[in-house]
Amino acid sequence: MEILVCVKRVPMVGGKVVVTPDGQDVDTRMSGFTVSPHEECAVEEAVRITGRLGGTVTVLTLGSPEAADQLRDMLALGAGHGVLLETDGREWGPIATAAAIAAAVRRRAAGPAGPYDLLLFGNEAADTGDYQVPVRVAHALGLPCVTGIKNLQITESGGAAGSEAAAAAGAGAVGRAGAGAAAVGGAGAGAAAAAVAGAGAGAAAVGGAGAGAGAGAVSVAGAGAASVAGAVGVARASREYRGSTEVFDLVLPAVISVREGINLPRYPSLPGRLRAKRAVIERFQPEYRGEGLRKQLLRVPAGQTRRAEVLGTGADAVPALVRLFEEFGVLS
């Protein structure tokens, strides 16, 4: 099982967020960097799958040369290869990012290593939170996609069980919700970012935003997006939505994004850290592609201000404390 996990270098912000004087970026001079929690869980899930079924985990990121540090962090968790799509440090939008990742996947498929069997993403990046890249990658590659997953089971197509599962998944709908609805994307009044993209003949993306929390974007593969005869396996993915469980059967290869909580990521071992430090990271330089949307300004919303007043010390503070209780109506 060849698995690609896409991660992103994001600021490790634990306190107050500060923007640069020009209002264009988050000031990261006093903070470190990490990967999004969802993506760390995606790496852990991939390592567990290959530990059970065999294969290799490749981690990929698009970013500045410093992003190699985050790739090595993921290699220390058990991934086997690292790929850096090196940029000049400019922020890439989701359209350009997805295009660069899709090109990297096609380049791998055309080489001697062959295609990936599964593409894993975090449900959303910790900094932008736009939920777009997994769906756009799936749409560009014509692969089935489901997002917001909290449980994932992979069955290889070699055995009878795998063949039956592949036939069931390829016979009709890729996604099944509750009693068996054909298309599910977390769409509805409570979906924060629900996008359904039909990958197949004449795919069209439909986005729907709701008023509540929830997250999900699903790409339902149309006829012929992945043939059952050439399937390498089947993924059964599930997530919770409004008190019910949505279950999806997807023929591999497929694109799946997972949420934090699908597993508990391991701590990197000392041998893993040493191996990651020596690992050779494959580097490519994709051409920057601007997008129609332009960032004008970053602004930190004003928070609630609080102040404390010292009433006094010792017995001298008692009269002030009594007056305060009277103002609050505690004393009658």
C-alpha positions in Angstrom: 0.0 0.0 0.0 1.6 3.2 -1.2 0.3 6.2 0.8 0.9 9.9 0.3 0.2 12.2 3.2 0.2 16.0 2.6 1.1 18.3 5.5 1.6 22.0 6.0 4.0 24.1 8.0 2.0 26.3 10.3 3.0 28.7 13.2 2.9 27.2 16.7 0.8 29.9 18.3 0.0 29.3 21.9 -0.9 32.8 23.1 -1.9 36.1 21.5 -1.7 36.3 17.8 0.4 39.2 16.5 0.5 40.4 12.9 3.4 42.1 11.2 3.4 45.9 11.0 2.3 45.8 7.3 -0.7 43.6 8.2 0.2 40.9 5.7 1.4 38.0 7.8 1.4 36.6 11.3 4.4 37.6 13.3 6.2 34.3 13.9 9.5 35.7 15.3 8.7 34.5 18.8 7.0 31.2 17.9 8.0 27.9 16.4 6.5 25.9 13.6 4.7 22.6 13.5 2.1 20.7 11.3 -1.6 20.9 11.8 -3.0 18.4 14.3 -5.3 16.9 11.7 -2.3 16.2 9.5 -0.3 14.6 12.3 -3.2 12.2 12.8 -3.2 11.5 9.0 0.5 10.6 9.2 -0.1 8.3 12.2 -3.0 6.6 10.4 -0.9 6.0 7.3 1.9 4.5 9.4 -0.6 2.2 11.1 -2.1 1.1 7.7 1.3 0.3 6.2 2.3 -1.5 9.4 -0.6 -3.8 8.9 -0.7 -4.2 5.1 2.9 -3.3 4.2 4.0 -0.5 1.9 5.5 2.9 2.2 4.3 6.3 3.6 5.5 9.4 1.8 4.9 12.8 3.3 4.7 15.9 1.1 4.6 19.6 1.8 4.6 22.8 -0.2 6.5 25.6 1.4 9.8 27.4 2.0 13.1 25.4 2.4 12.5 25.6 6.2 9.5 23.3 5.8 11.9 20.4 5.5 12.0 20.5 9.3 8.4 19.5 9.5 8.9 16.7 7.0 11.7 15.3 9.2 9.3 15.5 12.2 6.9 13.3 10.2 9.6 11.0 9.1 10.5 10.5 12.7 7.0 9.2 13.3 7.5 6.4 10.8 7.0 7.8 7.3 9.5 6.5 4.8 10.0 9.3 2.3 9.8 13.1 2.2 8.9 15.3 -0.7 9.3 19.1 -0.6 7.7 21.3 -3.2 10.0 24.2 -2.5 8.7 27.8 -2.9 10.2 31.2 -2.4 8.2 31.7 0.8 5.2 33.3 -0.7 1.8 32.1 0.5 0.1 29.9 -2.1 -3.7 29.8 -2.3 -5.7 26.5 -2.3 -6.1 26.4 -6.1 -2.3 26.7 -6.8 -1.5 24.4 -3.9 -3.9 21.7 -5.1 -2.5 22.0 -8.7 1.1 21.6 -7.5 0.2 18.5 -5.4 -1.8 17.0 -8.3 1.2 17.5 -10.6 3.5 15.8 -8.0 1.1 12.8 -7.8 1.0 12.5 -11.6 4.8 12.7 -11.8 5.1 9.9 -9.3 2.5 7.8 -11.2 4.5 8.2 -14.5 7.8 7.1 -12.9 9.1 3.7 -11.9 7.7 3.9 -8.4 4.1 3.8 -9.8 1.0 5.6 -8.5 -0.1 6.1 -4.9 -2.9 3.9 -3.6 -4.2 6.4 -1.1 -3.9 10.1 -0.5 -4.4 11.3 3.0 -4.9 14.9 4.1 -5.8 16.8 7.3 -9.3 18.0 7.3 -8.1 21.6 7.3 -5.0 23.6 7.8 -4.5 25.1 11.3 -3.8 28.6 9.9 -6.1 29.1 7.0 -8.8 26.5 7.7 -10.2 26.7 4.2 -11.1 23.0 3.7 -10.3 23.2 0.0 -7.1 21.4 -0.9 -8.2 17.7 -0.6 -11.3 18.2 -2.6 -9.5 20.2 -5.3 -6.8 17.5 -5.6 -9.4 14.8 -5.9 -11.2 16.8 -8.6 -8.0 17.4 -10.5 -7.1 13.7 -10.4 -10.6 12.3 -10.9 -10.5 10.4 -7.7 -13.3 9.7 -5.1 -13.0 11.8 -2.0 -14.5 12.1 1.4 -13.5 14.4 4.3 -13.9 14.9 8.0 -13.2 11.2 8.7 -12.9 9.9 12.3 -12.6 6.1 11.5 -10.9 4.4 8.5 -10.6 0.8 7.5 -8.6 -0.3 4.5 -9.1 -3.7 2.8 -6.8 -4.9 0.0 -8.5 -6.3 -3.1 -6.4 -9.5 -3.1 -8.7 -11.6 -1.0 -12.4 -12.6 -1.3 -13.5 -10.1 1.2 -11.6 -7.3 -0.7 -13.1 -8.4 -4.0 -16.6 -8.3 -2.5 -16.0 -4.9 -0.9 -14.7 -3.5 -4.2 -17.6 -4.8 -6.1 -20.0 -3.3 -3.6 -18.3 0.0 -3.6 -18.1 0.2 -7.4 -21.6 -1.0 -8.1 -23.3 2.3 -7.2 -22.8 5.2 -4.7 -19.4 5.8 -3.2 -20.9 7.3 -0.1 -23.6 5.9 2.2 -25.2 7.9 4.9 -27.3 6.3 7.6 -29.7 4.1 5.8 -27.9 4.4 2.4 -28.3 7.8 0.9 -26.2 8.0 -2.3 -24.4 11.3 -1.9 -23.3 12.9 1.3 -21.0 15.8 1.9 -21.9 17.1 5.3 -24.1 19.6 3.5 -27.1 21.2 5.1 -27.9 23.9 7.7 -25.1 23.0 10.0 -22.1 22.4 7.6 -19.5 25.0 7.8 -17.8 24.1 4.5 -19.7 21.5 2.5 -18.6 21.0 -1.0 -19.6 18.2 -3.3 -17.5 17.6 -6.4 -18.6 14.9 -8.8 -15.5 13.5 -10.4 -16.4 11.8 -13.6 -18.1 12.9 -16.8 -18.6 16.7 -16.5 -17.6 17.2 -12.9 -19.1 20.3 -11.3 -18.2 21.7 -7.9 -21.0 22.8 -5.7 -20.3 24.7 -2.5 -22.8 25.2 0.3 -22.1 27.1 3.5 -24.3 26.8 6.6 -24.6 28.6 9.8 -23.2 26.1 12.3 -20.2 24.1 12.9 -19.4 21.0 11.0 -17.0 20.3 8.3 -17.2 18.2 5.2 -16.5 18.1 1.6 -17.1 15.0 -0.4 -16.3 14.1 -4.0 -18.4 11.3 -5.3 -16.7 9.5 -8.1 -18.9 9.2 -11.2 -19.0 6.4 -13.7 -15.5 5.2 -14.5 -13.5 7.3 -12.0 -12.0 4.2 -10.5 -12.6 0.8 -12.1 -13.4 -2.1 -9.8 -11.2 -4.4 -12.0 -8.1 -2.3 -11.4 -8.9 -1.4 -7.8 -6.1 -1.9 -5.3 -8.5 -2.1 -2.4 -11.4 -0.5 -0.7 -11.6 2.1 2.1 -14.5 2.2 4.5 -14.6 5.6 6.1 -17.0 7.0 8.7 -17.7 10.2 10.5 -20.2 11.5 13.0 -22.7 14.1 11.8 -25.6 15.5 13.9 -25.9 12.4 16.1 -25.7 9.9 13.3 -22.8 8.0 11.6 -22.1 8.5 7.9 -20.3 5.6 6.3 -18.6 5.7 2.9 -17.2 2.9 0.8 -14.6 4.1 -1.7 -12.7 2.1 -4.3 -8.9 2.9 -4.1 -7.1 5.0 -5.2 -9.0 7.7 -3.3 -8.5 11.0 -1.4 -9.5 11.1 2.3 -9.1 13.8 4.8 -9.1 13.0 8.5 -9.9 14.9 11.6 -8.0 15.1 14.8 -9.1 12.3 17.1 -9.1 9.5 14.6 -6.1 8.2 16.5 -3.5 9.3 19.1 -0.3 10.1 17.3 2.8 8.4 18.7 5.8 10.2 20.1 8.9 9.9 17.9 11.5 7.5 19.1 15.2 8.2 19.3 16.0 5.8 16.4 13.2 7.5 14.4 14.7 10.9 15.0 18.1 9.8 14.0 16.8 8.1 10.9 14.8 11.2 10.0 17.9 13.4 10.4 19.8 11.3 7.9 16.9 11.0 5.4 17.2 12.5 1.9 14.3 14.7 1.1 13.3 14.9 -2.5 12.9 18.5 -3.7 11.0 20.0 -6.6 10.4 23.7 -7.5 6.9 24.2 -8.8 6.1 27.4 -10.7 4.2 30.0 -8.6 0.6 30.6 -9.8 -1.2 33.6 -8.6 -5.0 33.4 -7.9 -7.8 35.8 -8.4 -8.3 36.4 -4.7 -5.8 38.7 -3.1 -5.1 39.3 0.6 -5.6 42.9 1.6 -5.0 42.9 5.3 -4.9 40.7 8.4 -6.6 42.1 11.5 -6.8 40.6 15.0 -10.3 41.1 16.4 -10.3 43.2 19.5 -10.8 41.0 22.6 -12.5 41.8 25.9 -10.4 44.0 28.1 -10.2 43.2 31.8 -8.7 45.3 34.6 -8.1 44.6 38.3 -8.3 47.2 41.1 -6.5 46.7 44.4 -8.9 47.7 47.2 -6.2 47.8 49.8 -4.2 45.6 52.0 -5.0 44.1 55.4 -7.7 45.7 57.6 -7.6 48.9 55.6 -9.3 47.2 52.7 -12.4 46.1 54.7 -14.4 49.4 54.2 -13.8 49.3 50.4 -14.8 45.7 50.3 -18.0 46.4 52.2 -18.9 49.2 49.8 -18.2 46.8 46.9 -20.6 44.2 48.4 -23.3 46.9 48.8 -22.9 47.9 45.1 -23.4 44.2 44.1 -26.4 43.9 46.4 -24.8 41.2 48.5 -25.4 43.2 51.7 -28.9 44.5 52.5 
